[in-house]
Amino acid sequence: GTTQTEAINMRIVDVAGLSVGPDGDRWILSEASSCILRMRHGHEILRVAIATDHSLQPEGLAFDDHGNLIVVGEPNLLCMYQPKTSQ
């Protein structure tokens, strides 16, 4: 639907994972494009490059109850990113 069209317009080669963050922003993971996009109201507000090599295959993303971003992939990969705090 809308997210797929937006991803195509942002030159994302594939969508490997999609999640909605605690603040309502949409997060899109693209293995082929080696990035994670954060979108608000249909506009890209953040693009994070993923350091990938041939052994790393990110396949999905989700948020936990504390707002941490979790990226999962193959083989047996789990990365957690914590939001910055003011402290």
Order of alpha helices (4+ residues) and beta strands (2+ residues): alpha-beta-beta-beta-beta-beta-beta-beta
